[in-house]
Protein backbone atom coordinates (compact mmCIF):
# COMPACT_ATOMS: atom_id res chain seq x y z
CA UNK A 1 0.00 0.00 0.00
CA UNK A 2 1.27 3.49 -0.76
CA UNK A 3 2.57 5.53 2.14
CA UNK A 4 0.68 8.68 1.14
CA UNK A 5 -2.92 9.24 0.07
CA UNK A 6 -4.33 12.66 -0.80
CA UNK A 7 -7.64 14.01 -2.01
CA UNK A 8 -7.23 16.61 -4.73
CA UNK A 9 -10.18 18.91 -5.43
CA UNK A 10 -9.93 20.36 -8.93
CA UNK A 11 -11.40 23.48 -10.54
CA UNK A 12 -11.84 23.04 -14.32
CA UNK A 13 -12.60 25.41 -17.19
CA UNK A 14 -16.07 24.15 -18.16
CA UNK A 15 -15.46 23.57 -21.89
CA UNK A 16 -12.47 21.34 -21.03
CA UNK A 17 -14.27 19.03 -18.55
CA UNK A 18 -14.36 15.92 -20.77
CA UNK A 19 -10.73 16.35 -21.86
CA UNK A 20 -9.58 16.85 -18.27
CA UNK A 21 -11.45 13.75 -17.08
CA UNK A 22 -9.94 11.69 -19.90
CA UNK A 23 -6.40 12.91 -19.14
CA UNK A 24 -6.79 12.33 -15.41
CA UNK A 25 -8.14 8.83 -16.02
CA UNK A 26 -4.84 7.89 -17.65
CA UNK A 27 -2.70 8.77 -14.62
CA UNK A 28 -1.47 5.72 -12.73
CA UNK A 29 -1.42 7.45 -9.34
CA UNK A 30 -5.14 8.22 -9.40
CA UNK A 31 -6.97 5.68 -7.25
CA UNK A 32 -10.41 7.29 -7.61
CA UNK A 33 -11.85 9.95 -9.91
CA UNK A 34 -15.21 11.70 -9.46
CA UNK A 35 -17.02 14.47 -11.32
CA UNK A 36 -18.97 16.28 -8.59
CA UNK A 37 -21.36 19.13 -7.84
CA UNK A 38 -20.55 21.88 -5.39
CA UNK A 39 -17.52 24.08 -4.96
CA UNK A 40 -15.17 21.87 -7.01
CA UNK A 41 -15.65 20.19 -10.38
CA UNK A 42 -13.58 17.02 -9.84
CA UNK A 43 -12.42 15.13 -6.75
CA UNK A 44 -9.63 12.57 -6.99
CA UNK A 45 -7.84 10.27 -4.58
CA UNK A 46 -4.13 10.10 -5.38
CA UNK A 47 -1.57 7.63 -4.05
CA UNK A 48 2.17 8.19 -3.82
CA UNK A 49 5.14 6.53 -2.20
CA UNK A 50 6.10 9.76 -0.41
CA UNK A 51 5.64 13.53 -0.44
CA UNK A 52 8.17 14.00 -3.26
CA UNK A 53 6.25 11.66 -5.57
CA UNK A 54 3.01 13.40 -4.61
CA UNK A 55 4.56 16.78 -5.45
CA UNK A 56 5.68 15.43 -8.83
CA UNK A 57 2.23 14.03 -9.65
CA UNK A 58 0.51 17.27 -8.68
CA UNK A 59 2.98 19.74 -10.18
CA UNK A 60 4.20 17.92 -13.28
CA UNK A 61 1.19 15.83 -14.28
CA UNK A 62 -2.11 17.09 -12.89
CA UNK A 63 -1.44 20.85 -13.02
CA UNK A 64 -0.13 20.60 -16.59
CA UNK A 65 -3.41 19.23 -17.94
CA UNK A 66 -5.04 21.84 -20.19
CA UNK A 67 -8.24 23.12 -18.61
CA UNK A 68 -7.29 22.71 -14.95
CA UNK A 69 -7.53 26.13 -13.29
CA UNK A 70 -6.47 25.24 -9.75
CA UNK A 71 -6.43 22.52 -7.09
CA UNK A 72 -6.88 22.14 -3.35
CA UNK A 73 -5.16 19.14 -1.75
CA UNK A 74 -5.85 17.32 1.52
CA UNK A 75 -3.36 14.66 2.62
CA UNK A 76 -4.96 11.70 4.38
CA UNK A 77 -3.64 11.34 7.92
CA UNK A 78 -5.54 8.13 8.74
CA UNK A 79 -8.35 6.20 7.06
CA UNK A 80 -11.07 5.19 9.51
CA UNK A 81 -13.59 3.63 7.13
CA UNK A 82 -13.67 2.72 3.45
CA UNK A 83 -11.83 0.62 0.86
CA UNK A 84 -8.37 1.84 1.91
CA UNK A 85 -9.01 0.61 5.47
CA UNK A 86 -10.09 -2.81 4.20
CA UNK A 87 -6.98 -3.07 1.97
CA UNK A 88 -4.78 -2.25 4.95
CA UNK A 89 -6.45 -4.95 7.06
CA UNK A 90 -6.18 -7.59 4.32
CA UNK A 91 -2.58 -6.75 3.46
CA UNK A 92 -1.35 -6.76 7.07
CA UNK A 93 0.62 -9.84 8.06
CA UNK A 94 -1.16 -12.24 10.41
CA UNK A 95 0.40 -12.05 13.87
CA UNK A 96 2.19 -15.19 14.95
CA UNK A 97 1.06 -16.82 18.20
C-alpha positions as CSV (number, residue, x, y, z in Angstrom):
1,X,0.0,0.0,0.0
2,X,1.3,3.5,-0.8
3,X,2.6,5.5,2.1
4,X,0.7,8.7,1.1
5,X,-2.9,9.2,0.1
6,X,-4.3,12.7,-0.8
7,X,-7.6,14.0,-2.0
8,X,-7.2,16.6,-4.7
9,X,-10.2,18.9,-5.4
10,X,-9.9,20.4,-8.9
11,X,-11.4,23.5,-10.5
12,X,-11.8,23.0,-14.3
13,X,-12.6,25.4,-17.2
14,X,-16.1,24.1,-18.2
15,X,-15.5,23.6,-21.9
16,X,-12.5,21.3,-21.0
17,X,-14.3,19.0,-18.6
18,X,-14.4,15.9,-20.8
19,X,-10.7,16.4,-21.9
20,X,-9.6,16.8,-18.3
21,X,-11.5,13.7,-17.1
22,X,-9.9,11.7,-19.9
23,X,-6.4,12.9,-19.1
24,X,-6.8,12.3,-15.4
25,X,-8.1,8.8,-16.0
26,X,-4.8,7.9,-17.7
27,X,-2.7,8.8,-14.6
28,X,-1.5,5.7,-12.7
29,X,-1.4,7.4,-9.3
30,X,-5.1,8.2,-9.4
31,X,-7.0,5.7,-7.3
32,X,-10.4,7.3,-7.6
33,X,-11.9,9.9,-9.9
34,X,-15.2,11.7,-9.5
35,X,-17.0,14.5,-11.3
36,X,-19.0,16.3,-8.6
37,X,-21.4,19.1,-7.8
38,X,-20.6,21.9,-5.4
39,X,-17.5,24.1,-5.0
40,X,-15.2,21.9,-7.0
41,X,-15.6,20.2,-10.4
42,X,-13.6,17.0,-9.8
43,X,-12.4,15.1,-6.8
44,X,-9.6,12.6,-7.0
45,X,-7.8,10.3,-4.6
46,X,-4.1,10.1,-5.4
47,X,-1.6,7.6,-4.0
48,X,2.2,8.2,-3.8
49,X,5.1,6.5,-2.2
50,X,6.1,9.8,-0.4
51,X,5.6,13.5,-0.4
52,X,8.2,14.0,-3.3
53,X,6.3,11.7,-5.6
54,X,3.0,13.4,-4.6
55,X,4.6,16.8,-5.5
56,X,5.7,15.4,-8.8
57,X,2.2,14.0,-9.7
58,X,0.5,17.3,-8.7
59,X,3.0,19.7,-10.2
60,X,4.2,17.9,-13.3
61,X,1.2,15.8,-14.3
62,X,-2.1,17.1,-12.9
63,X,-1.4,20.8,-13.0
64,X,-0.1,20.6,-16.6
65,X,-3.4,19.2,-17.9
66,X,-5.0,21.8,-20.2
67,X,-8.2,23.1,-18.6
68,X,-7.3,22.7,-14.9
69,X,-7.5,26.1,-13.3
70,X,-6.5,25.2,-9.7
71,X,-6.4,22.5,-7.1
72,X,-6.9,22.1,-3.3
73,X,-5.2,19.1,-1.8
74,X,-5.8,17.3,1.5
75,X,-3.4,14.7,2.6
76,X,-5.0,11.7,4.4
77,X,-3.6,11.3,7.9
78,X,-5.5,8.1,8.7
79,X,-8.3,6.2,7.1
80,X,-11.1,5.2,9.5
81,X,-13.6,3.6,7.1
82,X,-13.7,2.7,3.4
83,X,-11.8,0.6,0.9
84,X,-8.4,1.8,1.9
85,X,-9.0,0.6,5.5
86,X,-10.1,-2.8,4.2
87,X,-7.0,-3.1,2.0
88,X,-4.8,-2.3,4.9
89,X,-6.4,-5.0,7.1
90,X,-6.2,-7.6,4.3
91,X,-2.6,-6.8,3.5
92,X,-1.4,-6.8,7.1
93,X,0.6,-9.8,8.1
94,X,-1.2,-12.2,10.4
95,X,0.4,-12.0,13.9
96,X,2.2,-15.2,15.0
97,X,1.1,-16.8,18.2
